[in-house]
Amino acid sequence: MSIEIKAPTFPESVADGSIATWHKQVGEAVLRDEPLVDIETDKVVLEVVAPADGVLKEILKPEGEIVLSDEVVAIFEEGAAASAASAPAEAEAAPAASAQDLKISPAARKMLEEKGIDAAAVTGTGKGGVITKEDVVNHKPAAPTSAPSAVAAKPSTPVAVDVPAGERVEKRVPMTRLRKRIAERLLEATHTTAMLTTFNEVNMKPVMDLRSQYKDLFEKSHNGTRLGFMGFFVKAACEALKRFPAVNASIDGDDVVYHGFQDVGVAVSTEKGLVVPVLRDAENMSMAKIEEKIREYGLRAKDGKLSMEDMTGGTFTITNGGVFGSLLSTPILNPPQTAILGMHKIQDRPMAVNGEVVILPMMYLALSYDHRLVDGKDAVQFLVAIKDLIEDPARILLEV
């Protein structure tokens, strides 16, 4: 029985999507719930899976093609056997598999051709031994016998251009939809807001001591969830947002919308760009729940499994450039939010304490805010509140 494979139903905020990667080829056997195709939108990459065991009969929308919500992208034949299954038995006895005999995803096949790599030399880690794009990227030739040839980067995955010495190579690739949307939102933030940034620094020793004292017990008590720094900052931000509601508000036309809840977005870096999944009602979440949810979001973002709902909304955002070594930066607003907190690298610095020089683990904090709604006084006091709560973590628990 033939089944139409359709694009997912996009939310109202998403007009269309584009075919990113076909994981199966026409005539290839597919098991139920195996990935068929990835569809990239402005916000996330959506995965379409097989509705049953069968064969991909026809691809109607090739890679790069624009698709609309619920549009038919392929025809699937339920219960059919793959054409490869009826291949002569002698093929199994062949001394070496050819590229045609191997199971290779379309994206991997394209990269193999660009890199000039023999498919038989690559080990497939996908289901049923399928060679994926990641397998090609991670493949390391055993012993190159000649000068390497120029290779081009896959649009969504940065790959270094490897060329013989003295040669200059350029490769033009289209910007991904997600990267284009990121660019649009960054320009929107700089062009439509009166953005200003205030800075402060925080002594991380109290939190580090507390974390060191309880991290093992915390992990044991909460089913393996680790105690990180982000949980402290999310809890501190929620308390500070209650005290300064303008920082948790948004501008809608000529109206100011004050939110009676704290939906905190946590910026997560992926190969395709920065995404911001949201912790719903973060003010009601325990430290363990916050850390568990952040870890879950990080894993799902890495695998491209975040949903539209995961990244919709948010009243405030926290971004941590310190994990990449950033000492100080100016985070850009995430419209329509009016503020974003930037965390940075923890670095030992000499500080004056009670007239003496003491070496302390310090972190610079940055708060970018929309000056149209948030006054400088409120922004500075908000950041001071974050600093006070982090430097005395008991105040987070006591809400004082």
C-alpha positions in Angstrom: 0.0 0.0 0.0 1.4 3.4 -1.0 1.6 6.1 1.7 2.2 9.8 1.2 5.1 11.1 3.3 4.2 14.7 4.3 6.2 17.5 5.9 5.1 18.2 9.5 2.5 20.8 10.4 4.5 24.0 10.9 3.3 26.5 13.6 2.0 29.9 12.4 5.4 31.5 13.0 7.0 29.3 10.4 6.1 29.8 6.8 8.0 27.0 5.2 11.0 24.7 5.4 13.6 23.1 3.2 14.8 19.5 2.7 18.1 19.2 4.5 19.0 15.5 4.2 17.4 12.4 2.8 18.5 9.5 5.0 17.1 6.9 2.6 17.3 6.4 -1.2 14.6 5.3 -3.6 14.3 1.5 -3.4 16.0 1.3 0.0 14.4 -0.9 2.7 13.2 1.1 5.8 12.1 -0.1 9.2 9.2 1.6 11.1 10.3 4.8 12.9 13.6 4.9 11.0 14.5 8.5 9.9 13.6 9.2 6.3 14.3 13.0 5.9 15.3 16.0 7.9 13.4 19.3 7.2 15.1 22.5 8.2 13.0 25.5 9.3 14.0 28.9 10.6 14.1 27.5 14.1 14.7 23.8 14.2 15.4 20.7 12.1 12.4 18.4 12.1 12.8 14.7 11.5 10.3 12.7 9.5 10.3 9.0 10.2 8.9 5.9 8.3 5.3 5.1 9.2 5.8 1.4 8.8 8.2 -1.2 7.5 8.6 -0.9 3.7 10.5 0.8 0.9 10.9 4.5 -0.1 9.2 4.4 -3.5 9.7 8.0 -4.8 11.3 11.2 -3.6 9.2 14.2 -4.7 11.2 16.9 -3.0 15.0 16.6 -3.3 17.6 18.1 -0.9 17.4 21.9 -0.9 13.8 22.1 -2.1 11.4 24.4 -0.3 8.4 22.6 1.3 5.2 23.9 2.9 3.4 22.7 6.0 1.9 19.2 5.4 3.2 19.1 1.8 3.8 15.6 0.3 7.6 15.1 0.0 7.8 11.4 -0.9 5.8 8.2 -1.6 6.3 5.2 0.7 5.4 1.6 -0.1 4.3 -0.2 3.0 5.4 -3.9 3.3 7.4 -3.9 0.1 10.8 -5.5 -0.1 13.8 -3.5 -1.1 15.2 -3.9 -4.6 18.5 -4.7 -3.0 17.0 -7.7 -1.3 16.6 -9.5 -4.6 20.2 -9.0 -5.7 22.0 -12.2 -6.8 23.5 -14.3 -4.0 26.9 -14.1 -5.8 27.1 -10.4 -4.9 27.5 -11.4 -1.3 30.6 -13.4 -2.2 32.3 -10.5 -3.9 35.8 -9.9 -2.6 35.0 -6.2 -1.7 31.9 -4.1 -1.5 31.6 -1.3 -4.0 30.1 2.1 -3.3 26.9 0.9 -4.9 26.6 -2.1 -2.6 27.1 -0.1 0.6 24.3 1.7 2.4 25.2 5.4 2.2 23.0 8.4 3.1 22.7 11.0 0.4 24.6 13.6 2.4 27.4 11.2 3.1 27.5 10.2 -0.6 27.9 13.8 -1.6 30.7 14.4 0.9 32.5 11.2 -0.2 32.5 12.5 -3.7 33.7 15.9 -2.6 36.5 14.5 -0.5 37.4 11.7 -3.0 37.2 9.0 -0.3 36.5 5.4 -1.1 33.2 4.5 0.6 34.5 1.0 1.3 37.2 2.5 3.6 34.5 4.2 5.8 32.9 2.4 8.7 29.1 3.0 8.9 27.7 3.7 12.3 24.1 4.3 11.3 21.3 1.8 11.6 22.1 -1.4 9.7 25.6 -0.1 9.0 24.5 2.9 7.0 27.4 5.4 6.3 26.3 8.8 7.6 27.7 12.3 7.0 29.3 12.2 10.5 31.1 9.0 9.6 32.7 10.7 6.6 33.6 13.8 8.6 35.3 11.7 11.3 37.0 9.3 8.8 40.8 9.5 9.0 42.8 8.0 6.1 45.3 5.5 7.2 48.2 6.7 5.2 47.8 9.3 2.4 50.0 8.6 -0.6 49.6 11.9 -2.4 49.0 15.5 -1.7 45.5 16.1 -0.3 43.0 17.6 -2.6 40.8 20.6 -1.8 37.6 19.7 0.0 34.5 21.9 0.4 32.6 22.4 3.6 29.1 21.1 4.0 26.9 24.1 4.4 25.6 23.2 7.9 28.9 21.7 9.2 32.1 23.7 9.2 35.0 21.6 7.6 38.5 23.0 7.2 39.6 23.4 3.6 42.7 21.2 3.1 44.8 22.1 0.1 48.4 21.8 -1.1 50.8 24.5 0.1 50.7 27.6 -2.0 47.2 27.1 -3.4 44.3 29.4 -2.6 40.9 27.9 -2.7 37.4 29.4 -2.1 34.1 27.6 -1.9 30.7 29.4 -1.9 27.9 27.6 -0.1 24.4 28.8 0.6 23.6 29.9 4.2 21.4 27.5 6.1 17.9 28.6 7.0 18.8 28.5 10.7 21.9 30.7 10.2 19.9 33.1 8.1 17.2 33.4 10.8 19.9 33.9 13.4 21.3 36.7 11.3 17.9 38.3 10.9 17.2 38.3 14.6 20.5 39.7 15.5 20.0 42.6 13.0 16.5 43.0 14.3 17.8 43.3 17.9 20.4 45.9 17.0 18.1 48.0 14.7 14.9 48.0 16.7 16.0 48.2 20.3 17.9 50.7 22.4 20.4 48.1 23.6 22.9 49.0 26.4 25.1 46.7 28.5 26.2 47.0 32.1 28.9 44.9 33.7 29.9 43.6 37.1 32.0 40.8 38.6 31.1 38.0 41.0 33.2 36.0 43.4 32.5 32.3 42.5 34.2 30.8 45.5 31.1 30.4 47.7 29.3 28.5 44.9 32.4 26.5 44.0 32.9 25.5 47.7 29.2 24.6 48.0 29.3 22.6 44.8 32.5 20.8 45.8 30.9 19.9 49.2 27.7 18.5 47.9 28.2 17.5 44.3 28.6 13.8 45.0 25.6 13.6 47.3 23.6 15.8 44.9 24.3 13.4 42.0 23.5 10.3 44.1 20.3 11.8 45.4 19.0 13.0 42.0 19.6 9.9 39.8 22.9 11.0 38.3 22.0 14.6 37.7 25.2 16.7 38.2 25.3 20.0 40.1 26.6 22.7 37.7 26.9 26.5 37.8 23.9 27.2 35.5 21.4 26.0 38.1 22.6 28.7 40.6 22.4 31.4 38.0 18.9 30.4 36.8 17.6 30.4 40.4 19.4 33.8 41.1 17.9 35.2 37.9 14.4 34.1 38.9 14.7 35.8 42.2 16.1 39.0 40.7 13.4 39.0 38.0 10.7 39.0 40.7 12.3 42.2 42.2 12.7 44.0 38.9 9.6 43.1 36.8 10.7 45.4 33.9 13.6 43.1 33.2 11.2 40.3 32.8 8.8 42.3 30.6 8.5 42.8 26.8 7.3 45.5 24.5 4.3 44.8 22.2 3.7 47.9 20.0 2.8 50.7 22.4 2.1 48.3 25.2 4.3 46.8 27.9 3.6 43.2 28.8 4.6 42.3 32.3 5.0 38.5 32.8 3.9 37.0 36.0 6.2 34.0 35.5 9.8 33.4 34.7 10.4 31.4 31.5 14.2 31.4 31.3 15.9 30.6 28.0 19.3 29.0 28.1 21.5 29.5 25.0 22.9 26.3 23.6 25.5 26.1 20.9 25.1 23.5 18.1 27.0 22.8 14.8 24.2 24.7 13.0 24.1 27.7 15.2 22.9 29.0 18.6 19.5 27.9 19.8 17.6 28.9 23.0 15.4 26.3 24.6 13.2 27.6 27.4 12.8 26.4 31.0 9.1 26.9 31.6 8.1 28.3 35.0 11.8 28.2 36.1 10.8 29.9 39.3 9.0 26.7 40.4 11.7 24.3 39.4 14.2 22.8 41.9 17.9 23.0 41.3 18.0 19.4 40.3 15.2 19.8 37.8 16.9 22.8 36.2 20.2 20.9 35.8 18.4 17.8 34.5 16.4 19.9 32.0 19.4 21.8 30.8 21.3 18.6 30.2 18.4 17.1 28.3 18.1 20.2 26.1 21.9 20.1 25.4 21.7 16.5 24.3 18.6 17.0 22.2 20.1 20.2 20.6 23.3 18.2 19.7 21.1 15.5 18.0 18.8 18.1 16.3 15.9 16.8 18.3 14.6 20.1 19.8 11.0 20.9 19.0 9.3 24.2 18.1 7.7 24.2 21.5 11.0 23.8 23.3 12.2 27.2 21.9 9.0 29.2 21.8 8.5 32.1 24.2 10.9 32.9 27.0 10.9 36.0 29.1 14.6 36.2 29.9 17.8 34.6 28.5 21.1 33.4 30.0 24.1 32.7 27.8 27.4 31.3 28.9 30.4 32.2 26.7 32.7 31.2 29.5 32.5 27.5 28.4 34.4 28.6 25.2 36.9 30.7 27.2 35.3 34.2 26.7 36.5 36.5 29.5 34.1 39.4 28.6 31.5 40.0 25.9 28.3 42.0 25.1 25.4 39.6 24.6 22.7 40.6 22.1 19.1 40.7 23.1 16.7 37.9 22.1 13.6 39.9 21.0 10.9 40.6 22.3 12.7 40.0 25.6 14.2 43.2 27.2 17.3 41.7 28.8 19.9 38.9 28.6 22.5 37.8 31.1 26.0 36.9 29.9 28.2 34.6 32.0 31.9 34.3 31.3 35.1 32.4 32.2 36.0 31.9 35.8 39.5 33.2 36.3 41.7 33.5 39.4 42.4 37.2 40.0 44.0 39.2 42.9 41.2 41.0 44.8 41.3 43.4 47.8 39.4 41.8 50.7 39.4 43.7 54.1 42.6 45.5 53.1 44.4 42.4 52.0 45.1 41.0 48.5 43.4 37.6 48.1 43.4 35.4 45.0 39.7 34.6 44.2 37.9 32.8 41.3 36.1 35.7 39.6 33.6 35.9 36.8 32.6 38.9 34.8 28.9 39.3 34.3 27.2 41.3 31.5 23.6 42.4 31.3 22.4 43.7 28.0 19.0 45.4 28.2 16.5 47.4 26.2 16.8 51.0 27.5 13.4 51.8 26.1 11.8 49.9 28.9 14.6 49.2 31.5 16.2 52.2 33.2 19.9 52.1 33.9 19.3 52.1 37.6 17.1 49.0 37.4 19.6 47.2 35.2 22.5 47.9 37.5 20.6 46.9 40.6 19.3 43.8 38.9 22.9 42.7 38.1 24.0 43.6 41.7 21.1 41.4 42.9 22.5 38.5 40.8 26.0 39.1 42.2 24.7 39.2 45.8 22.7 36.0 45.4 25.6 34.1 43.8 28.1 35.3 46.4 25.8 34.2 49.2 23.9 31.1 47.8 21.9 30.7 51.0 20.0 33.8 50.0 18.7 31.9 46.9 17.1 29.3 49.2 15.8 31.8 51.6 14.7 34.3 48.9 16.2 37.2 50.7 
